């Protein structure tokens, strides 16, 4: 398809598409002549991914570029390729390792991973933003005087494991490696707000069942 059709099918203006091309967010089309290029469904899929990350995820162009660089790195295995792409997304600040609550949270999260048998997650603790995010959250609860305890934290973790299985089952429905990684990244940008909304709706429902509306 030509640029005008790519614009029509994607709902993105030609000026914005040209900007994405210049910024390296969209691969060049096949050059037909010095002034005309041709694009395919891969460009359309990538364009939709870029728009979702920028418009829905609120990510800056530089972050999107870094995510896509990892998405397109075929030298990496799928797990590392996916992890590198997801880790390029915005993360919580680094925990203060001199903080006693942070040190205690590290021990609690490490113990949780051992109890769950999540040996692969345990191997990635030094580089995983998700691990650091959990440590920061657990430390914050401890600092405020709340202790969820191992059993409650493990119950949440087991539910999230089932969500992860659903996520990757959906990823596996896509035919190409690039589509699989793109879908996983898109899922992180779009699914997390959706899961948060579902959780809040469930809380509203359960609260009304238990306590009524008065």
C-alpha positions as a Python dict, from the first residue, in 0.01 Angstrom:
ca = {
    (1, 'X'): (0, 0, 0),
    (2, 'X'): (111, 360, -52),
    (3, 'X'): (149, 613, 229),
    (4, 'X'): (-200, 756, 178),
    (5, 'X'): (-360, 412, 217),
    (6, 'X'): (-146, 334, 521),
    (7, 'X'): (-273, 659, 671),
    (8, 'X'): (-634, 578, 585),
    (9, 'X'): (-622, 223, 723),
    (10, 'X'): (-439, 321, 1042),
    (11, 'X'): (-617, 647, 1112),
    (12, 'X'): (-277, 817, 1152),
    (13, 'X'): (-202, 1129, 949),
    (14, 'X'): (64, 1111, 680),
    (15, 'X'): (261, 1384, 860),
    (16, 'X'): (271, 1173, 1178),
    (17, 'X'): (370, 861, 984),
    (18, 'X'): (657, 1055, 824),
    (19, 'X'): (764, 1171, 1169),
    (20, 'X'): (765, 812, 1297),
    (21, 'X'): (972, 711, 993),
    (22, 'X'): (1226, 985, 1064),
    (23, 'X'): (1244, 887, 1432),
    (24, 'X'): (1302, 521, 1347),
    (25, 'X'): (978, 402, 1507),
    (26, 'X'): (854, 266, 1175),
    (27, 'X'): (1081, 79, 930),
    (28, 'X'): (1122, 233, 583),
    (29, 'X'): (890, 115, 310),
    (30, 'X'): (1006, -54, -10),
    (31, 'X'): (1130, 224, -236),
    (32, 'X'): (952, 223, -573),
    (33, 'X'): (1109, 542, -704),
    (34, 'X'): (1295, 837, -545),
    (35, 'X'): (973, 991, -410),
    (36, 'X'): (743, 691, -351),
    (37, 'X'): (759, 394, -114),
    (38, 'X'): (530, 97, -61),
    (39, 'X'): (417, -35, 277),
    (40, 'X'): (268, -366, 390),
    (41, 'X'): (62, -512, 675),
    (42, 'X'): (374, -529, 891),
    (43, 'X'): (397, -150, 878),
    (44, 'X'): (29, -124, 967),
    (45, 'X'): (73, -355, 1266),
    (46, 'X'): (382, -168, 1384),
    (47, 'X'): (208, 166, 1342),
    (48, 'X'): (-79, 52, 1562),
    (49, 'X'): (170, -66, 1824),
    (50, 'X'): (350, 269, 1821),
    (51, 'X'): (25, 462, 1853),
    (52, 'X'): (-88, 246, 2146),
    (53, 'X'): (238, 299, 2332),
    (54, 'X'): (233, 675, 2274),
    (55, 'X'): (-139, 753, 2303),
    (56, 'X'): (-259, 493, 2555),
    (57, 'X'): (63, 417, 2738),
    (58, 'X'): (177, 778, 2740),
    (59, 'X'): (533, 678, 2654),
    (60, 'X'): (780, 931, 2512),
    (61, 'X'): (921, 871, 2165),
    (62, 'X'): (1267, 788, 2301),
    (63, 'X'): (1122, 512, 2522),
    (64, 'X'): (917, 372, 2235),
    (65, 'X'): (1230, 364, 2019),
    (66, 'X'): (1419, 171, 2289),
    (67, 'X'): (1134, -79, 2332),
    (68, 'X'): (1113, -138, 1957),
    (69, 'X'): (1491, -180, 1932),
    (70, 'X'): (1462, -480, 2164),
    (71, 'X'): (1149, -607, 1989),
    (72, 'X'): (1343, -618, 1661),
    (73, 'X'): (1665, -772, 1798),
    (74, 'X'): (1649, -1120, 1647),
    (75, 'X'): (1985, -1212, 1803),
    (76, 'X'): (1812, -1252, 2141),
    (77, 'X'): (1611, -1553, 2255),
    (78, 'X'): (1240, -1495, 2307),
    (79, 'X'): (1253, -1465, 2686),
    (80, 'X'): (1542, -1218, 2685),
    (81, 'X'): (1400, -1034, 2383),
    (82, 'X'): (1064, -996, 2553),
    (83, 'X'): (1219, -908, 2887),
    (84, 'X'): (1446, -645, 2734),
    (85, 'X'): (1150, -485, 2558),
    (86, 'X'): (936, -480, 2871),
    (87, 'X'): (1221, -359, 3089),
    (88, 'X'): (1260, -56, 2863),
    (89, 'X'): (913, 60, 2974),
    (90, 'X'): (897, 315, 3260),
    (91, 'X'): (975, 163, 3598),
    (92, 'X'): (961, 267, 3964),
    (93, 'X'): (1268, 441, 4113),
    (94, 'X'): (1555, 222, 4233),
    (95, 'X'): (1510, 109, 4595),
    (96, 'X'): (1742, 256, 4856),
    (97, 'X'): (1957, -43, 4945),
    (98, 'X'): (2073, 127, 5268),
    (99, 'X'): (1714, 138, 5396),
    (100, 'X'): (1639, -128, 5658),
    (101, 'X'): (1283, -170, 5525),
    (102, 'X'): (1420, -233, 5175),
    (103, 'X'): (1664, -494, 5303),
    (104, 'X'): (1381, -668, 5487),
    (105, 'X'): (1165, -652, 5173),
    (106, 'X'): (1443, -814, 4971),
    (107, 'X'): (1451, -1104, 5215),
    (108, 'X'): (1073, -1137, 5208),
    (109, 'X'): (1048, -1131, 4827),
    (110, 'X'): (1341, -1373, 4787),
    (111, 'X'): (1172, -1609, 5033),
    (112, 'X'): (847, -1575, 4840),
    (113, 'X'): (1016, -1672, 4512),
    (114, 'X'): (1174, -1974, 4681),
    (115, 'X'): (841, -2086, 4829),
    (116, 'X'): (666, -2049, 4494),
    (117, 'X'): (941, -2236, 4314),
    (118, 'X'): (993, -1945, 4074),
    (119, 'X'): (1358, -2032, 4011),
    (120, 'X'): (1373, -1846, 3679),
    (121, 'X'): (1244, -1525, 3837),
    (122, 'X'): (1501, -1575, 4114),
    (123, 'X'): (1781, -1586, 3855),
    (124, 'X'): (1673, -1247, 3715),
    (125, 'X'): (1649, -1056, 4043),
    (126, 'X'): (1961, -849, 3980),
    (127, 'X'): (1830, -711, 3650),
    (128, 'X'): (1450, -738, 3673),
    (129, 'X'): (1258, -410, 3718),
    (130, 'X'): (955, -616, 3825),
    (131, 'X'): (1153, -761, 4115),
    (132, 'X'): (1267, -414, 4221),
    (133, 'X'): (909, -283, 4194),
    (134, 'X'): (785, -556, 4425),
    (135, 'X'): (1063, -486, 4674),
    (136, 'X'): (974, -114, 4674),
    (137, 'X'): (603, -192, 4732),
    (138, 'X'): (668, -442, 5012),
    (139, 'X'): (911, -199, 5178),
    (140, 'X'): (651, 80, 5160),
    (141, 'X'): (391, -140, 5332),
    (142, 'X'): (639, -233, 5604),
    (143, 'X'): (735, 131, 5655),
    (144, 'X'): (368, 220, 5708),
    (145, 'X'): (327, -56, 5964),
    (146, 'X'): (141, -305, 5743),
    (147, 'X'): (264, -660, 5696),
    (148, 'X'): (72, -864, 5442),
    (149, 'X'): (248, -1178, 5548),
    (150, 'X'): (384, -1459, 5334),
    (151, 'X'): (55, -1639, 5283),
    (152, 'X'): (-136, -1339, 5150),
    (153, 'X'): (148, -1231, 4924),
    (154, 'X'): (182, -1587, 4793),
    (155, 'X'): (-193, -1601, 4721),
    (156, 'X'): (-168, -1287, 4507),
    (157, 'X'): (141, -1425, 4333),
    (158, 'X'): (-38, -1748, 4242),
    (159, 'X'): (-328, -1553, 4091),
    (160, 'X'): (-81, -1345, 3889),
    (161, 'X'): (84, -1663, 3764),
    (162, 'X'): (-249, -1770, 3619),
    (163, 'X'): (-280, -1427, 3453),
    (164, 'X'): (70, -1470, 3309),
    (165, 'X'): (-32, -1805, 3159),
    (166, 'X'): (-332, -1640, 2992),
    (167, 'X'): (-107, -1361, 2864),
    (168, 'X'): (139, -1600, 2702),
    (169, 'X'): (-135, -1830, 2571),
    (170, 'X'): (-266, -1526, 2382),
    (171, 'X'): (83, -1435, 2261),
    (172, 'X'): (124, -1787, 2121),
    (173, 'X'): (-179, -1742, 1896),
    (174, 'X'): (25, -1509, 1673),
    (175, 'X'): (223, -1667, 1389),
    (176, 'X'): (555, -1481, 1374),
    (177, 'X'): (819, -1413, 1638),
    (178, 'X'): (793, -1037, 1582),
    (179, 'X'): (415, -1046, 1629),
    (180, 'X'): (454, -1250, 1948),
    (181, 'X'): (693, -998, 2104),
    (182, 'X'): (489, -701, 1979),
    (183, 'X'): (172, -851, 2127),
    (184, 'X'): (342, -908, 2462),
    (185, 'X'): (462, -547, 2473),
    (186, 'X'): (121, -419, 2368),
    (187, 'X'): (-33, -637, 2637),
    (188, 'X'): (183, -472, 2902),
    (189, 'X'): (80, -126, 2784),
    (190, 'X'): (-292, -202, 2748),
    (191, 'X'): (-365, -505, 2966),
    (192, 'X'): (-225, -366, 3290),
    (193, 'X'): (-470, -71, 3295),
    (194, 'X'): (-746, -316, 3202),
    (195, 'X'): (-654, -552, 3487),
    (196, 'X'): (-640, -259, 3726),
    (197, 'X'): (-988, -151, 3615),
    (198, 'X'): (-1124, -505, 3652),
    (199, 'X'): (-977, -529, 4001),
    (200, 'X'): (-1141, -202, 4104),
    (201, 'X'): (-1474, -309, 3959),
    (202, 'X'): (-1445, -638, 4147),
    (203, 'X'): (-1371, -448, 4468),
    (204, 'X'): (-1677, -229, 4414),
    (205, 'X'): (-1891, -538, 4355),
    (206, 'X'): (-1757, -728, 4655),
    (207, 'X'): (-1781, -424, 4882),
    (208, 'X'): (-2147, -374, 4790),
    (209, 'X'): (-2219, -744, 4847),
    (210, 'X'): (-2061, -737, 5190),
    (211, 'X'): (-2160, -397, 5317),
    (212, 'X'): (-2442, -275, 5094),
    (213, 'X'): (-2466, 84, 4969),
    (214, 'X'): (-2541, 255, 5298),
}
